[in-house]
Each structure stands twice: as structure tokens, then as C-alpha cells.
Amino acid sequence: MGSMVRCLYLAQSFIINNALQSYTLWAGTNAGAIYVFTISLPKEKENRKTEGVACQLGKEIQLKHRAPVIAIQILDGLGHPLPEPFEVEKNRAKSPDLSGNHRVIICSEEQFKVFTLPSLKPFCKFKLTASEGARVRKVAMIKFVSTKDENYSEDCMACLTNQGEISLFTVPDLRRQQTHNCLKREDINGISSVVFTKTGQAFYLHSPCEFQRFTLSARDILEAKCKIDLPEELALHLLSMNQKSLLTSRGW
């Protein structure tokens, strides 16, 4: 490859033609190159122990600006991100739409670019560094559900920059919806540790021993819904200790 691999992505999509889906492995490098490998699996599950899995290079993309590729995401015919493996099988996600062209979003540190599959024809792009001077640090696909109708939702792409700003983009046309200042640009550890959830929440390391949590969704409000079940004797003992501590602090 000539460069270190920066990100990996597994998906089943149209790479050879519009009629045949293939298992694929996408590898993005620090030099702005994306390698698409097709994976061949044994037809019968019983043969997995005797037959090997074959992988060969199918296609290659080279970004002109050669910035490191940090994320890759394929969208189905309706513009929804492809579900994770086994999510459809476990009824945790809907089957992807196969009627229209799939598109892939290539996210580098400087810009986002969308290609149509399987032709890899450019669809659109958004240059972040050239227009604002910021660099992309984290990217995630988020599903926003309406506060009034739980059956209505929109998929957006969240982008965290080295300035501590989080922007939301529509997919696949990459129109910026809004921007929020969430972290200080000096908080390098916090920016590098941010993790997004699919529902719009995020976590980052506020200090060496403390996590900070925030949400981008109006529906998914932050609530502490965690508890620890303790034996009854221990729970009563802790309650008694807390009451004594409270009385002592008040001088009673």
C-alpha cells in the first residue's frame, strides 16, 4: 500500500455491478488512498471449516489532496447507512434498500466526498479545511428521531473538528444543518477521546478519571438510568453512614 492503514470498514454492497452484491473490505490509508477488497465466502456454512476465505483487490480510489482517510460509510438506495452485521438478523435494524444506487462517503481529515456505487462516479463533496481551516477528528452517523412522531427519523453525519466544533450534515448531499461549540480547542485529550452513539449522544474524557456526556438529539434527553443492586444489609449500612455524615456536616 505504501502507507499505514488508518481505518477499516466491512460492508455488503454493489462493487462489481448493479445486480450482484459482494462482501467487501474497505481500507483507508494516511496517504488518502482507499482500497476495496472483495471477499469470497464458502457457499455452505458447513464448509467454513474446510474451505478458506478468499480476498482480492477489486477497486482503488486515490484522493487528490492525499489527506488521511478516517472514516468510510456506505448508504443504501434511500440514503440510510447500511446496518451493522447481524442487526437485521436480530431484528434491531431494517433491511437496506436495494432498489436504488448505493453511495459511499469517504471522510478524510480535510473533506468529505460521496461516490456512487459501483461506478465510483463522484456525487458531491464538502471541503472543510479549505474553507474554514479546521481538520476533521471524528465522524459518526446518527439517527435523529422526531420528538412528536417516533416513526419519523432522519439520518445525519456528525463531524467533530480539532476546534472542538460539532457539525451535522445531511446525507448523501452533505448540506450542513447546524454547528455547536462543544469542547475547547485546547482540550486535545477530550477531542481525541470523543465517542458518538447512534442516537446522538456522545462521551469524552473530561479528566483522567471523569467522563463527560452530552447529547445532540432533542428526543434522547440525558437521564441517569443506572443503578447498582446491593444486599439489603449493605444498603441500610450505607444509608445510615450517609445520614450520620450529613448530621455531622451540619453540626448536629
C-alpha positions as CSV (number, residue, x, y, z in Angstrom):
1,M,0.0,0.0,0.0
2,G,2.9,2.4,0.6
3,S,1.2,4.0,3.7
4,M,-0.3,3.0,7.0
5,V,-3.9,1.9,7.3
6,R,-6.0,4.5,9.1
7,C,-9.5,2.9,9.0
8,L,-11.3,-0.3,8.1
9,Y,-14.9,-0.9,7.0
10,L,-16.8,-4.1,6.2
11,A,-20.0,-4.0,4.2
12,Q,-22.1,-5.9,1.7
13,S,-22.8,-3.7,-1.4
14,F,-22.6,-3.4,-5.2
15,I,-18.9,-3.2,-6.3
16,I,-18.8,-5.3,-9.4
17,N,-22.2,-4.4,-11.0
18,N,-25.7,-3.2,-10.1
19,A,-27.1,-6.7,-9.9
20,L,-24.6,-8.6,-7.7
21,Q,-23.9,-7.7,-4.1
22,S,-20.4,-8.6,-2.8
23,Y,-18.9,-8.8,0.7
24,T,-16.3,-6.0,0.8
25,L,-13.4,-4.8,3.0
26,W,-12.5,-1.1,2.6
27,A,-9.1,0.2,3.8
28,G,-8.3,3.9,4.1
29,T,-4.7,5.0,4.5
30,N,-2.8,8.0,5.7
31,A,-1.9,8.9,2.2
32,G,-5.5,9.4,1.0
33,A,-5.9,6.0,-0.7
34,I,-8.9,3.7,-0.4
35,Y,-8.5,0.1,-1.3
36,V,-11.7,-2.0,-1.9
37,F,-11.3,-5.8,-1.4
38,T,-13.9,-8.3,-2.4
39,I,-14.3,-11.2,0.0
40,S,-15.4,-14.7,-1.2
41,L,-17.0,-16.9,1.4
42,P,-17.9,-20.6,1.1
43,K,-21.4,-21.1,-0.2
44,E,-22.4,-23.5,2.6
45,K,-21.8,-22.8,6.2
46,E,-20.8,-26.4,6.8
47,N,-17.8,-25.8,4.5
48,R,-16.4,-23.0,6.5
49,K,-14.1,-25.4,8.4
50,T,-12.7,-26.9,5.3
51,E,-12.7,-24.1,2.7
52,G,-10.8,-20.9,3.1
53,V,-12.0,-17.3,2.8
54,A,-10.6,-15.5,-0.3
55,C,-9.9,-11.8,-0.5
56,Q,-8.7,-9.9,-3.6
57,L,-8.3,-6.2,-4.5
58,G,-11.3,-5.1,-6.5
59,K,-11.0,-1.3,-6.8
60,E,-8.9,1.6,-5.7
61,I,-9.6,5.3,-5.0
62,Q,-6.9,8.0,-4.6
63,L,-7.9,11.3,-3.2
64,K,-6.2,14.2,-4.9
65,H,-5.5,16.1,-1.6
66,R,-4.0,12.9,-0.1
67,A,-5.2,13.7,3.4
68,P,-5.6,10.7,5.8
69,V,-8.9,8.8,5.5
70,I,-10.5,8.5,8.9
71,A,-13.9,7.0,8.1
72,I,-15.9,5.2,5.4
73,Q,-19.7,4.7,5.3
74,I,-22.0,3.2,2.6
75,L,-25.6,4.4,2.2
76,D,-28.4,2.4,0.7
77,G,-30.8,3.4,-2.1
78,L,-32.8,5.6,0.3
79,G,-29.7,7.3,1.8
80,H,-29.7,5.3,5.0
81,P,-26.5,4.0,6.4
82,L,-26.1,0.2,6.0
83,P,-26.8,-1.6,9.2
84,E,-24.1,-3.3,11.2
85,P,-23.6,-7.1,10.7
86,F,-26.4,-9.2,12.3
87,E,-28.5,-6.2,13.2
88,V,-31.1,-7.1,10.5
89,E,-30.9,-10.8,11.6
90,K,-31.6,-9.9,15.2
91,N,-34.4,-7.5,14.2
92,R,-32.6,-4.5,15.5
93,A,-32.5,-2.7,12.1
94,K,-34.4,-2.7,8.8
95,S,-33.0,-4.4,5.7
96,P,-31.2,-1.9,3.4
97,D,-32.9,-0.7,0.3
98,L,-31.6,-2.4,-2.9
99,S,-33.8,-0.6,-5.4
100,G,-31.5,2.5,-5.9
101,N,-27.8,3.1,-6.3
102,H,-25.7,2.7,-3.2
103,R,-23.3,5.6,-2.3
104,V,-20.2,5.6,-0.2
105,I,-19.0,8.6,1.9
106,I,-15.2,8.9,2.2
107,C,-14.2,11.1,5.1
108,S,-10.7,12.4,5.2
109,E,-9.2,14.9,7.7
110,E,-9.8,17.8,5.2
111,Q,-13.0,17.0,3.3
112,F,-16.0,14.6,2.7
113,K,-16.6,13.1,-0.7
114,V,-19.5,10.9,-1.9
115,F,-19.2,8.4,-4.7
116,T,-21.9,6.4,-6.5
117,L,-21.5,2.6,-6.5
118,P,-20.4,0.6,-8.3
119,S,-19.1,3.1,-10.9
120,L,-17.4,5.2,-8.2
121,K,-18.6,8.3,-10.0
122,P,-18.2,11.5,-7.8
123,F,-21.6,12.6,-6.5
124,C,-20.7,15.6,-4.2
125,K,-18.2,16.8,-1.8
126,F,-17.7,19.3,1.1
127,K,-14.3,20.9,1.7
128,L,-13.8,21.7,5.4
129,T,-10.2,22.6,5.7
130,A,-10.0,24.7,2.5
131,S,-13.0,26.9,3.7
132,E,-12.6,27.1,7.4
133,G,-9.0,25.9,8.3
134,A,-10.3,23.1,10.6
135,R,-9.4,19.5,10.4
136,V,-11.8,16.5,11.0
137,R,-11.1,14.4,14.1
138,K,-14.2,12.2,14.4
139,V,-17.1,11.2,12.2
140,A,-20.3,9.3,13.0
141,M,-23.7,8.5,11.5
142,I,-26.6,9.5,13.8
143,K,-30.3,8.7,13.5
144,F,-32.4,11.6,14.9
145,V,-36.0,10.6,15.8
146,S,-38.8,13.2,15.9
147,T,-40.0,14.3,19.3
148,K,-43.6,14.3,18.1
149,D,-43.6,11.2,15.9
150,E,-41.4,8.3,16.8
151,N,-42.0,6.8,13.3
152,Y,-40.2,9.7,11.6
153,S,-36.5,10.0,11.6
154,E,-33.6,11.5,9.7
155,D,-30.0,10.2,9.2
156,C,-27.2,12.8,9.6
157,M,-23.5,12.7,9.7
158,A,-21.8,14.3,12.8
159,C,-18.3,15.7,12.4
160,L,-16.0,16.8,15.2
161,T,-13.1,19.1,14.3
162,N,-9.9,20.0,16.0
163,Q,-11.5,23.3,17.0
164,G,-14.0,21.4,19.3
165,E,-16.9,22.1,17.0
166,I,-19.5,19.5,16.0
167,S,-21.4,20.0,12.7
168,L,-24.3,18.0,11.4
169,F,-24.6,17.2,7.7
170,T,-27.4,15.7,5.7
171,V,-26.7,12.6,3.7
172,P,-25.9,11.9,0.9
173,D,-25.9,15.6,-0.3
174,L,-23.7,16.9,2.6
175,R,-25.7,20.0,3.4
176,R,-24.6,21.5,6.8
177,Q,-27.6,21.7,9.2
178,Q,-26.1,23.2,12.3
179,T,-22.8,23.7,14.2
180,H,-22.2,23.6,18.0
181,N,-19.2,24.5,20.1
182,C,-18.9,21.5,22.4
183,L,-15.3,21.4,23.5
184,K,-12.5,23.8,24.0
185,R,-9.9,23.7,21.2
186,E,-7.2,23.4,23.8
187,D,-8.7,20.2,25.2
188,I,-6.7,17.9,22.9
189,N,-7.3,14.8,25.1
190,G,-11.1,15.4,25.2
191,I,-11.4,15.9,21.4
192,S,-9.4,12.7,20.7
193,S,-11.5,10.7,23.1
194,V,-14.9,11.6,21.9
195,V,-17.2,8.6,21.1
196,F,-20.7,9.1,19.5
197,T,-23.7,6.8,19.8
198,K,-26.2,6.1,17.1
199,T,-28.9,8.1,18.9
200,G,-27.0,11.4,19.1
201,Q,-25.3,11.1,22.5
202,A,-21.5,11.5,23.0
203,F,-18.9,10.8,25.7
204,Y,-15.4,12.3,26.1
205,L,-12.7,12.2,28.7
206,H,-13.2,15.4,30.8
207,S,-10.3,14.5,33.1
208,P,-8.1,11.4,33.7
209,C,-10.8,10.0,36.0
210,E,-14.0,11.6,34.7
211,F,-16.2,11.2,31.6
212,Q,-18.4,14.0,30.3
213,R,-21.7,13.1,28.5
214,F,-23.8,15.3,26.2
215,T,-26.5,14.9,23.5
216,L,-27.2,16.3,20.1
217,S,-30.8,14.9,20.0
218,A,-33.9,16.8,21.3
219,R,-35.6,13.4,21.9
220,D,-32.8,11.5,23.5
221,I,-32.6,13.5,26.7
222,L,-29.8,12.8,29.2
223,E,-31.0,10.9,32.2
224,A,-29.2,8.9,34.7
225,K,-30.9,5.5,34.3
226,C,-28.3,3.4,36.0
227,K,-28.3,1.7,39.4
228,I,-26.4,-0.8,41.5
229,D,-28.2,-3.6,43.3
230,L,-26.7,-4.0,46.8
231,P,-27.6,-6.5,49.5
232,E,-30.2,-5.2,51.9
233,E,-27.8,-5.1,54.9
234,L,-25.1,-3.2,53.0
235,A,-27.7,-0.7,51.6
236,L,-29.0,0.0,55.1
237,H,-25.5,0.4,56.4
238,L,-24.6,2.9,53.6
239,L,-27.8,4.8,54.2
240,S,-27.0,5.1,57.9
241,M,-23.5,6.3,57.2
242,N,-24.8,9.0,54.8
243,Q,-27.2,10.2,57.4
244,K,-24.5,10.4,60.1
245,S,-22.2,12.3,57.7
246,L,-25.0,14.8,56.9
247,L,-25.7,15.4,60.6
248,T,-22.0,15.9,61.3
249,S,-21.5,18.4,58.5
250,R,-24.4,20.5,59.8
251,G,-23.0,20.4,63.4
252,W,-26.0,18.5,64.8
